[in-house]
Amino acid sequence: MELASYLAGERWSDHPACTHPLLAALARLVNDNTSDESRARLVHLVPTIIGLTSDDLRLDARIALRCATTALPVAAAERQLALAVSVLAAEEMLARLEGTPSGQLSERSRRAMEEVPHAAEQARRFSRAARITEKGFRRYAAPNAVQLSVVGIVQACISDPDALLRRLLEEAIDDCVALIRTPERAAPAPAHA
């Protein structure tokens, strides 16, 4: 993120204004939890995150959802409930923001939840009783989902956590590009009452 701040002409910082705060947090976590050998493979991503910023809460929800659905199938059992709740919270927030029916999961979320049926059922019971605010989602739920996802991947019993972390960051960047730079998807149509 320091290199991104430099390339964007900002003061040297790992929290540059040129990148969405949650995406920057994910990039820092991936960088900090990647081996020295694999870290060099992240450098080519730096230019792609410059200018990816918006105050659209859908961006936070998409980043959190990408992280949680990536980590959920590989995370240890003790992390699965929190990750499954993160999936449901992000899906609920997106439904609210996009004016779509609540309770419907994207194909990616459905597949991730099917991998952990016990945690998914517990998460559904928990989520029925909880209603998260937009402020609470941005401030707590989304950053917690990102943090928990990275830790879950790093500690997972998989052959190459660095590759999965890199792919997660690449896909989160792609999600942000699609939302920010595609004019027809820039904002949902207002709902008419």
C-alpha positions as CSV (number, residue, x, y, z in Angstrom):
1,M,0.0,0.0,0.0
2,E,3.0,2.3,0.6
3,L,4.0,1.8,-3.1
4,A,0.4,2.6,-4.2
5,S,0.5,5.8,-2.2
6,Y,3.8,6.8,-3.8
7,L,2.6,5.9,-7.4
8,A,-0.6,7.9,-6.8
9,G,1.4,11.0,-5.8
10,E,0.3,10.8,-2.2
11,R,2.4,11.1,0.9
12,W,4.0,7.7,1.9
13,S,1.4,5.8,3.8
14,D,0.0,2.3,4.0
15,H,-3.5,3.8,4.2
16,P,-3.6,5.8,0.9
17,A,-6.7,7.8,-0.1
18,C,-6.4,6.4,-3.7
19,T,-7.7,2.9,-2.6
20,H,-10.9,1.9,-0.8
21,P,-10.1,1.4,2.9
22,L,-11.4,-2.2,3.0
23,L,-9.6,-3.2,-0.1
24,A,-6.4,-1.6,1.3
25,A,-6.9,-3.5,4.5
26,L,-7.2,-6.7,2.5
27,A,-4.1,-5.9,0.5
28,R,-2.1,-5.2,3.7
29,L,-3.3,-8.4,5.3
30,V,-2.4,-10.5,2.3
31,N,1.0,-8.8,2.0
32,D,1.7,-9.3,5.7
33,N,0.6,-13.0,5.7
34,T,2.3,-14.0,2.5
35,S,5.7,-15.7,2.5
36,D,8.7,-13.6,1.3
37,E,9.0,-15.7,-1.8
38,S,5.4,-15.1,-2.8
39,R,5.3,-11.4,-1.8
40,A,7.1,-10.5,-5.1
41,R,4.1,-11.9,-7.0
42,L,1.9,-9.2,-5.4
43,V,3.8,-6.2,-6.8
44,H,2.1,-6.3,-10.2
45,L,-1.2,-5.7,-8.4
46,V,-0.2,-2.3,-7.0
47,P,-1.2,-0.2,-10.1
48,T,-4.5,-2.0,-10.3
49,I,-5.7,-0.8,-6.9
50,I,-4.9,2.9,-7.5
51,G,-8.2,4.8,-8.0
52,L,-10.4,2.0,-6.7
53,T,-12.2,4.0,-4.1
54,S,-15.8,4.9,-3.5
55,D,-18.1,5.5,-0.6
56,D,-20.7,3.0,-2.0
57,L,-21.4,0.5,0.7
58,R,-21.9,-2.2,-1.9
59,L,-18.1,-2.2,-2.3
60,D,-17.6,-3.1,1.4
61,A,-20.2,-5.8,1.0
62,R,-18.7,-7.3,-2.1
63,I,-15.2,-7.3,-0.6
64,A,-16.4,-8.9,2.6
65,L,-18.5,-11.5,0.6
66,R,-15.6,-12.4,-1.6
67,C,-13.3,-12.9,1.4
68,A,-15.8,-14.9,3.4
69,T,-16.9,-17.2,0.5
70,T,-13.2,-17.9,-0.3
71,A,-12.2,-18.7,3.2
72,L,-15.3,-20.6,4.4
73,P,-14.7,-23.9,2.6
74,V,-11.1,-24.2,3.7
75,A,-11.2,-22.6,7.2
76,A,-10.9,-24.6,10.4
77,A,-14.2,-25.6,12.0
78,E,-13.9,-23.1,14.8
79,R,-13.9,-20.2,12.3
80,Q,-16.7,-21.5,10.0
81,L,-19.6,-20.1,12.0
82,A,-18.3,-16.6,12.0
83,L,-17.4,-16.9,8.3
84,A,-20.9,-18.2,7.5
85,V,-22.5,-15.3,9.4
86,S,-20.3,-13.0,7.4
87,V,-21.6,-14.5,4.2
88,L,-25.2,-14.0,5.3
89,A,-24.5,-10.5,6.5
90,A,-22.9,-9.4,3.3
91,E,-25.6,-11.0,1.2
92,E,-28.3,-9.3,3.3
93,M,-26.5,-5.9,3.0
94,L,-26.2,-6.3,-0.8
95,A,-29.9,-7.2,-1.0
96,R,-30.9,-4.1,1.0
97,L,-28.6,-1.8,-1.0
98,E,-29.6,-3.2,-4.4
99,G,-33.3,-3.5,-3.7
100,T,-33.4,-7.3,-4.3
101,P,-35.3,-9.9,-2.2
102,S,-33.7,-10.7,1.1
103,G,-32.6,-14.2,2.0
104,Q,-31.5,-15.2,-1.5
105,L,-27.9,-16.3,-1.8
106,S,-25.6,-15.8,-4.9
107,E,-24.4,-19.1,-6.5
108,R,-21.0,-18.6,-5.0
109,S,-22.4,-18.1,-1.5
110,R,-24.7,-21.0,-1.8
111,R,-21.8,-23.3,-2.8
112,A,-19.6,-22.1,0.0
113,M,-22.4,-22.6,2.6
114,E,-23.1,-26.1,1.2
115,E,-19.5,-27.0,2.0
116,V,-20.2,-26.4,5.7
117,P,-23.8,-27.4,6.4
118,H,-23.6,-27.4,10.2
119,A,-22.0,-23.9,10.4
120,A,-24.5,-22.7,7.7
121,E,-27.5,-23.8,9.7
122,Q,-26.2,-22.3,12.9
123,A,-25.4,-19.0,11.0
124,R,-29.0,-18.9,9.6
125,R,-30.4,-19.3,13.1
126,F,-28.1,-16.6,14.5
127,S,-28.7,-14.2,11.5
128,R,-32.5,-14.4,11.9
129,A,-32.2,-12.7,15.3
130,A,-29.6,-10.1,14.2
131,R,-30.2,-7.0,12.1
132,I,-27.0,-5.2,11.2
133,T,-27.1,-1.5,10.4
134,E,-25.2,0.0,7.4
135,K,-22.9,1.8,9.8
136,G,-22.3,-1.3,11.8
137,F,-21.6,-3.3,8.7
138,R,-19.0,-0.8,7.4
139,R,-17.3,-0.3,10.7
140,Y,-17.3,-3.8,12.2
141,A,-18.8,-6.6,10.2
142,A,-17.0,-6.1,6.9
143,P,-13.5,-5.5,8.4
144,N,-14.0,-8.5,10.7
145,A,-15.0,-10.7,7.7
146,V,-11.8,-9.6,5.9
147,Q,-9.6,-10.2,8.9
148,L,-11.1,-13.5,9.8
149,S,-11.0,-14.7,6.2
150,V,-7.3,-14.0,5.8
151,V,-6.5,-15.7,9.1
152,G,-8.7,-18.6,8.2
153,I,-6.8,-19.1,4.9
154,V,-3.4,-18.7,6.5
155,Q,-4.1,-21.3,9.1
156,A,-6.0,-23.7,6.8
157,C,-4.7,-27.1,6.1
158,I,-4.2,-26.4,2.4
159,S,-1.1,-26.9,0.2
160,D,-0.6,-23.3,-0.9
161,P,-2.2,-20.6,1.2
162,D,-0.1,-17.9,-0.5
163,A,-1.7,-18.8,-3.9
164,L,-5.2,-18.6,-2.4
165,L,-4.5,-15.3,-0.7
166,R,-3.1,-13.9,-4.0
167,R,-6.2,-15.2,-5.9
168,L,-8.5,-13.7,-3.2
169,L,-6.9,-10.3,-3.6
170,E,-7.0,-10.4,-7.4
171,E,-10.7,-11.4,-7.4
172,A,-11.5,-8.7,-4.8
173,I,-9.8,-6.1,-7.1
174,D,-11.8,-7.4,-10.0
175,D,-15.0,-7.1,-8.0
176,C,-14.1,-3.5,-7.2
177,V,-13.3,-2.7,-10.8
178,A,-16.6,-4.1,-11.9
179,L,-18.5,-2.0,-9.4
180,I,-16.6,1.2,-9.7
181,R,-15.7,1.4,-13.3
182,T,-18.8,0.0,-15.0
183,P,-21.2,2.9,-15.5
184,E,-24.4,0.9,-15.8
185,R,-23.6,-0.8,-12.4
186,A,-22.5,2.4,-10.7
187,A,-25.7,2.8,-8.7
188,P,-28.9,0.9,-8.2
189,A,-32.1,2.4,-9.6
190,P,-34.1,4.1,-6.9
191,A,-37.0,2.0,-5.7
192,H,-40.4,3.6,-6.3
193,A,-43.0,3.4,-3.5
